[in-house]
Amino acid sequence: MFKLESNVLQKSDILKLYTKGCKNPQDFMAGIEYERLPINLSDYRAASYDGSNGMSHILENFAQINNWNFIVDQHNIIGLAKEHDTITLEPGSQLEISTKPERTIFALKNKIDKINSMLKPVLEKNKVTLLNYGVSPLSVCKNIKLIPKRRYHIMAKYLWGILSDVMMRETAGIQCCIDFKSEEDAMRKFKLANKLSPFMTAMFANSPIRGGVDTGYKSFRALSWLNTDNDRCGFAGKISEEFSFEDYIDTVMKTPMIFIQREKQPIVINGNVTFEEFLNHGYDNISANIDDYELHANLCFPEVRLRNFIEIRNHDCVGGDLKYAILAIYKGIFYDNNAMSETEDLLKGLQYRDFSEMRYNVPKCAMQTAVKNYKIADYAKEILKIAEKSLKNAQTGENLFLNSIKEYTMKGLCPADVILKKWNGVWNKDLGKMIKYLTELENNV
């Protein structure tokens, strides 16, 4: 942690959190955070935190067998860690694997495959599967308890929006992390990632069945985010305008605060002040420090979040190589200047209102969403071609990870389209057949 310029937190101190992320392009890496839904195979309901085959027991069993360290909150197991890798639980017991960023997608895949192979016998013993899907297929939020992590209980009481409980307790997604070389490069990538977000959400839409029924949406996960606390979700700034680190900081600082930590105890603020007000005037005789800003920034959930890297957060959980295809697209575009320029040219005719409108239409229509005189599918095919050409030129072999999504995109489809066709056809709305399909899809890769 760097030293503050004075005893009083300055904006220049906050700025260093972002500028320290600048890297030489030859040192660029990529990272992934991979969430899945724990499902009881006996009844297809969400696995609970407690109980003899609950997620707490599963993590404890895994740690004992594989020598991982516990992450706890008031003695409750909320995750595991080993060196730079973590296995953590999201609010509704969704399981997330997060590994140290790597230079290649192959290295990330090897790590995740290794962790999955260690998880498999523990999960099988407890008759639980980790579903590669974007929303709980049967259990709904009112029947899914929050894990005993204080932060999540504070968030659940504060976050507004008619689907905020769905977002917290039912959904699972894929997040990707990419590097930048300078502030200018970071802002270019940040703006382009925001513009790409509705297209990527559509391409990987994978959550049409919820509560055991067809919801009428291809990404119910994306719908839940649209209906969660617009103060801190969505686009972080108007993406068609000039934007800087300072502009991003200003956006975060104008967001109402949820809580801060002092001596490992949460102090609930409950939106009474913004961070800007806290910085200027304090709160209840408490002055702001750099840890407060970092916590507050991490309690803002834009689809693209700026840290000392760029975190892109808007994808449904998908299985097999599809999850790596997400990262391959971003690597292909963002780590090649020509590919970035081609993508910017592809999207240059679209305005802020077009991207905003797409965000609201994509959850329902996915690849068939209208974009002026075209459909998202038309743009998605071109985005994929740009990424593939770039990866082939890089000669890393990572273009192979695009094959899984090409099967869908070039037909104008997303994973949800295939599920819906089978759901209303050969599966005859049988949830067990959908679970089996998703499980086999993963195991056959």
C-alpha positions in Angstrom: 0.0 0.0 0.0 1.4 3.4 -0.9 1.8 6.1 1.6 -0.7 9.0 1.7 0.5 12.4 0.8 -0.8 13.8 4.1 -3.0 12.7 7.0 -6.0 13.8 5.0 -7.0 11.7 1.9 -6.5 13.6 -1.3 -7.9 12.9 -4.8 -4.2 12.5 -5.9 -3.9 9.6 -3.5 -7.0 8.0 -5.1 -5.6 8.6 -8.6 -2.6 6.5 -7.7 -4.8 3.4 -7.3 -5.4 3.6 -11.0 -2.1 4.9 -12.4 -0.2 2.1 -10.7 -2.0 -0.3 -13.0 -0.1 1.0 -16.1 2.0 -1.8 -17.6 4.4 -2.5 -20.4 2.4 -4.3 -23.1 4.8 -7.2 -23.1 3.7 -7.7 -19.4 0.0 -7.7 -20.2 -2.0 -10.6 -18.7 -5.6 -11.6 -18.5 -7.8 -12.8 -15.7 -11.1 -14.5 -15.2 -13.6 -14.8 -12.3 -15.9 -17.8 -12.9 -19.2 -18.1 -10.9 -21.4 -21.2 -11.0 -24.7 -22.2 -9.4 -24.6 -25.1 -6.8 -27.6 -27.4 -7.5 -28.7 -30.4 -5.5 -29.0 -33.3 -7.9 -31.8 -34.8 -5.9 -34.4 -32.1 -6.6 -32.6 -29.4 -8.7 -33.0 -26.8 -6.0 -30.2 -24.4 -5.0 -27.7 -26.0 -2.6 -27.9 -24.3 0.8 -25.0 -22.9 2.8 -25.8 -24.9 5.9 -26.5 -28.6 6.3 -24.7 -31.9 5.9 -24.3 -31.4 2.1 -24.3 -27.5 2.2 -21.6 -25.4 0.6 -19.9 -24.6 3.9 -19.4 -28.3 4.5 -18.2 -28.8 0.9 -15.6 -26.1 1.3 -14.5 -27.4 4.6 -14.1 -30.9 3.2 -12.3 -29.6 0.1 -9.8 -27.6 2.3 -9.0 -30.6 4.5 -8.3 -32.9 1.5 -6.4 -30.4 -0.6 -4.7 -28.2 2.1 -6.3 -24.9 1.3 -6.7 -22.1 3.8 -10.1 -20.9 5.1 -11.5 -17.4 4.5 -13.8 -16.7 7.3 -16.3 -14.0 8.5 -16.9 -14.3 12.3 -15.8 -17.9 12.2 -18.1 -18.8 9.3 -16.4 -20.2 6.2 -17.0 -18.0 3.2 -14.2 -19.1 1.0 -10.8 -20.8 0.5 -7.4 -19.5 -0.6 -4.2 -21.1 -1.8 -1.4 -18.8 -2.9 -3.0 -16.4 -5.5 -6.1 -18.6 -6.2 -9.4 -18.4 -4.3 -12.7 -20.3 -4.2 -15.3 -18.0 -2.6 -19.1 -18.0 -2.1 -21.3 -15.3 -3.5 -24.4 -14.1 -1.6 -26.6 -17.1 -2.5 -23.8 -19.7 -2.1 -22.8 -19.4 -5.8 -19.3 -20.6 -6.1 -16.6 -18.4 -7.7 -13.1 -19.5 -8.8 -10.7 -16.6 -9.2 -7.1 -17.3 -10.2 -4.0 -15.2 -10.6 -4.0 -13.5 -14.1 -1.9 -15.3 -16.7 -0.3 -14.4 -20.0 -2.3 -17.0 -21.9 -5.8 -18.4 -21.8 -4.3 -21.9 -21.9 -2.6 -21.3 -18.5 -5.9 -20.0 -17.0 -7.7 -23.1 -18.4 -5.1 -25.4 -16.9 -5.6 -23.8 -13.5 -9.4 -23.9 -13.5 -9.3 -27.5 -14.8 -7.1 -28.5 -12.0 -9.3 -26.9 -9.3 -12.4 -28.4 -10.9 -10.8 -31.9 -10.8 -10.2 -31.4 -7.1 -13.7 -30.2 -6.5 -15.4 -33.0 -8.4 -15.1 -35.9 -5.9 -16.2 -33.6 -3.0 -19.2 -32.4 -5.0 -20.2 -35.9 -6.2 -20.0 -37.2 -2.6 -22.5 -34.5 -1.6 -24.7 -35.0 -4.7 -24.2 -31.3 -5.7 -23.4 -30.1 -9.2 -22.0 -26.7 -10.2 -24.2 -25.5 -13.0 -22.8 -23.4 -15.9 -25.8 -21.2 -16.2 -26.8 -17.6 -15.5 -29.7 -17.8 -13.1 -31.1 -20.3 -10.6 -33.2 -22.7 -12.8 -35.7 -23.7 -10.0 -35.2 -22.0 -6.6 -36.1 -18.3 -6.5 -34.5 -15.7 -4.2 -37.1 -15.9 -1.4 -36.1 -19.6 -1.0 -32.3 -18.9 -1.1 -30.7 -17.7 2.2 -27.8 -15.3 2.2 -24.5 -16.8 3.4 -23.3 -15.5 6.8 -21.1 -12.8 5.4 -21.8 -9.4 7.0 -21.1 -7.4 3.9 -23.8 -9.3 1.9 -26.5 -8.8 4.6 -25.7 -5.0 4.7 -25.8 -4.9 0.9 -29.1 -6.8 0.7 -30.8 -4.4 3.0 -29.5 -1.4 1.1 -29.6 -2.2 -2.6 -32.8 -1.0 -4.2 -34.5 -2.2 -7.4 -37.2 -4.8 -7.9 -34.8 -7.6 -8.9 -31.8 -6.8 -6.6 -32.5 -9.9 -4.5 -32.6 -12.0 -7.7 -29.2 -10.5 -8.7 -27.6 -11.3 -5.4 -29.1 -14.7 -4.6 -29.8 -16.3 -8.0 -27.3 -15.2 -10.7 -23.9 -16.4 -11.8 -21.6 -14.7 -14.3 -18.2 -14.6 -15.9 -16.0 -11.6 -15.3 -12.8 -10.8 -17.4 -9.9 -8.6 -16.5 -7.5 -6.9 -19.0 -4.5 -4.7 -18.6 -3.6 -1.2 -19.9 -0.4 0.6 -20.6 -1.4 4.2 -19.9 -4.3 6.4 -18.8 -5.1 7.0 -22.5 -5.0 3.3 -23.2 -7.1 2.5 -20.2 -9.8 5.0 -21.2 -9.9 3.8 -24.7 -10.4 0.3 -23.6 -12.9 1.3 -20.9 -15.1 3.1 -23.4 -14.8 0.4 -26.0 -15.6 -2.3 -23.4 -18.7 -0.4 -22.4 -19.8 -0.2 -26.1 -19.2 -3.9 -26.6 -21.1 -4.9 -23.5 -24.6 -5.3 -25.0 -23.2 -7.3 -27.9 -21.2 -9.6 -25.6 -24.2 -10.0 -23.2 -26.3 -11.0 -26.2 -23.7 -13.4 -27.7 -23.4 -15.3 -24.4 -27.0 -15.0 -23.1 -27.6 -18.2 -21.1 -30.4 -17.8 -18.6 -33.9 -18.1 -20.1 -35.4 -20.7 -17.6 -35.9 -19.5 -14.1 -38.2 -20.9 -11.4 -38.8 -23.9 -13.7 -40.5 -21.9 -16.4 -39.6 -20.0 -19.6 -39.2 -16.3 -18.4 -39.6 -14.8 -21.9 -36.0 -13.4 -21.5 -32.9 -14.9 -22.9 -30.8 -13.4 -20.2 -32.8 -13.1 -17.0 -29.4 -12.4 -15.2 -29.0 -9.3 -17.4 -32.6 -8.3 -16.6 -31.9 -8.5 -12.9 -28.9 -6.2 -13.2 -31.0 -3.7 -15.1 -33.4 -3.6 -12.1 -30.7 -3.3 -9.4 -29.7 0.1 -7.9 -29.1 2.3 -10.9 -27.0 4.6 -8.7 -24.2 2.1 -8.8 -24.9 -0.2 -11.8 -25.0 0.1 -15.6 -22.6 2.4 -17.4 -20.1 4.4 -15.4 -20.2 7.6 -17.3 -21.3 8.6 -20.8 -19.2 6.4 -23.0 -19.4 8.5 -26.1 -17.7 11.4 -24.3 -14.1 12.0 -23.3 -13.3 10.2 -20.1 -10.4 10.1 -17.7 -9.3 8.4 -14.5 -10.4 11.5 -12.7 -13.8 11.4 -14.3 -14.2 7.8 -13.2 -13.2 8.7 -9.7 -15.7 11.6 -9.7 -18.5 9.1 -10.8 -17.6 6.8 -7.9 -17.3 9.6 -5.4 -20.9 10.9 -6.3 -22.3 7.5 -5.5 -24.1 7.0 -2.1 -22.0 5.0 0.4 -23.3 1.7 1.9 -20.8 1.0 4.7 -17.2 1.4 5.9 -15.0 -0.8 8.0 -13.2 0.1 11.3 -11.2 -2.5 13.2 -12.9 -5.2 11.1 -16.3 -4.0 12.1 -18.8 -2.6 9.5 -20.2 0.8 10.2 -23.4 1.1 8.2 -23.9 4.4 6.3 -26.9 3.3 4.3 -26.7 5.9 1.6 -26.7 8.9 3.9 -23.7 10.5 2.3 -21.8 10.2 -1.0 -18.1 9.4 -0.8 -17.4 13.0 -1.9 -19.4 14.3 1.1 -17.6 11.8 3.3 -14.2 12.9 2.0 -15.0 16.6 2.5 -16.8 16.5 5.8 -16.3 13.1 7.4 -19.1 11.0 8.8 -20.0 10.6 12.5 -16.5 12.0 13.4 -14.8 9.5 11.1 -12.4 10.7 8.4 -12.1 9.0 5.0 -9.0 6.9 4.2 -7.8 5.1 1.1 -9.2 1.8 2.3 -12.6 3.4 2.5 -12.4 4.5 -1.1 -11.3 1.1 -2.3 -14.2 -0.6 -0.4 -16.7 2.0 -1.8 -15.4 1.6 -5.3 -15.8 -2.2 -5.1 -19.4 -1.6 -3.9 -20.2 0.1 -7.2 -21.1 -2.4 -9.9 -21.0 -0.9 -13.4 -20.8 -3.3 -16.3 -17.2 -2.3 -16.8 -15.3 -1.4 -13.6 -12.0 0.4 -13.5 -9.4 -0.8 -11.0 -5.6 -1.1 -11.6 -6.9 -3.2 -14.5 -10.2 -3.2 -16.4 -12.9 -5.6 -15.1 -15.7 -6.5 -17.6 -18.6 -7.9 -15.7 -21.6 -8.4 -18.0 -21.7 -12.0 -19.1 -23.9 -14.9 -18.1 -22.1 -18.0 -16.8 -21.4 -20.3 -19.7 -19.7 -23.7 -19.7 -16.9 -25.5 -21.5 -14.7 -23.3 -23.7 -17.4 -20.7 -24.0 -16.1 -19.0 -20.9 -12.7 -18.8 -22.4 -14.2 -17.5 -25.7 -15.3 -14.4 -23.8 -11.7 -13.8 -22.7 -10.4 -14.7 -26.2 -12.6 -12.0 -27.8 -11.3 -9.4 -25.4 -7.7 -10.4 -25.8 -8.0 -10.4 -29.5 -9.5 -6.9 -29.6 -7.9 -5.1 -26.7 -4.3 -6.3 -27.0 -4.0 -5.4 -30.7 -4.2 -1.7 -31.8 -5.5 -2.5 -35.3 -8.2 -4.7 -33.8 -9.3 -1.9 -31.5 -9.4 0.5 -34.3 -11.4 -1.9 -36.5 -13.9 -2.4 -33.6 -14.2 1.3 -33.0 -14.9 1.9 -36.7 -17.5 -0.9 -36.6 -19.4 0.9 -33.8 -18.7 4.5 -34.7 -22.2 5.1 -36.2 -23.8 4.3 -32.8 -24.6 6.9 -30.2 -24.9 6.7 -26.4 -28.7 6.4 -26.7 -28.2 3.4 -29.0 -26.0 1.5 -26.5 -28.4 2.4 -23.7 -31.4 1.2 -25.7 -29.6 -2.1 -26.5 -28.9 -2.7 -22.9 -32.6 -2.7 -22.2 -33.6 -4.8 -25.1 -30.8 -7.4 -25.1 -32.1 -9.4 -22.0 -35.3 -10.3 -24.0 -34.1 -10.5 -27.6 -30.3 -11.2 -27.3 -28.9 -11.7 -30.8 -32.1 -10.5 -32.5 -32.1 -7.1 -30.8 -32.5 -4.3 -33.3 -29.6 -1.9 -33.8 -30.9 0.8 -36.2 -31.3 -1.1 -39.5 -29.4 -4.1 -38.3 -29.5 -6.7 -35.6 -26.9 -7.4 -32.8 -26.2 -10.7 -34.6 -24.8 -8.7 -37.6 -22.4 -6.8 -35.4 -21.5 -9.9 -33.4 -20.3 -11.7 -36.5 -17.9 -8.8 -37.3 -16.7 -8.5 -33.7 -15.8 -12.2 -33.8 -14.0 -11.9 -37.1 -11.9 -9.0 -35.8 -10.9 -10.9 -32.7 -10.1 -14.1 -34.6 -7.9 -12.3 -37.2 -6.0 -10.6 -34.3 -5.5 -13.9 -32.4 -4.3 -15.7 -35.5 -1.8 -12.9 -36.2 -0.6 -13.2 -32.6 0.2 -16.9 -33.2 -0.5 -18.0 -29.6 -3.1 -20.6 -30.7 -5.7 -18.8 -28.6 -8.0 -18.4 -31.6 -9.0 -22.0 -31.0 -11.1 -20.8 -28.0 -13.3 -18.9 -30.4 -14.6 -22.1 -32.1 -17.1 -22.7 -29.3 -18.9 -19.4 -29.7 -18.6 -19.4 -33.6 -21.0 -22.3 -33.7 -23.7 -20.0 -32.2 -22.7 -16.5 -33.5 -22.4 -17.4 -37.2 -26.0 -18.8 -37.1 -27.2 -15.7 -35.3 -27.8 -17.7 -32.1 -26.8 -17.6 -28.4 -26.7 -20.5 -25.9 -30.2 -19.5 -24.6 -31.7 -20.0 -28.1 -30.6 -23.6 -28.1 -31.9 -24.2 -24.6 -35.3 -22.7 -25.5 -35.7 -24.8 -28.6 -35.0 -28.0 -26.7 -37.1 -26.8 -23.7 -40.2 -26.3 -25.9 -39.4 -29.4 -28.0 -37.7 -32.6 -27.1 -37.3 -31.8 -23.4 -41.1 -31.0 -23.0 -40.3 -28.4 -20.3 -38.5 -31.1 -18.2 -36.0 -29.3 -15.9 -34.1 -32.5 -15.3 -33.3 -32.8 -19.0 -32.0 -29.3 -19.0 -29.7 -29.9 -16.0 -28.5 -33.1 -17.7 -27.8 -31.2 -21.0 -25.8 -28.5 -19.2 -23.9 -31.0 -17.2 -23.0 -33.2 -20.2 -22.1 -30.1 -22.2 -19.5 -29.4 -19.6 -18.2 -32.9 -19.2 -17.9 -33.5 -23.0 -15.5 -30.6 -23.5 
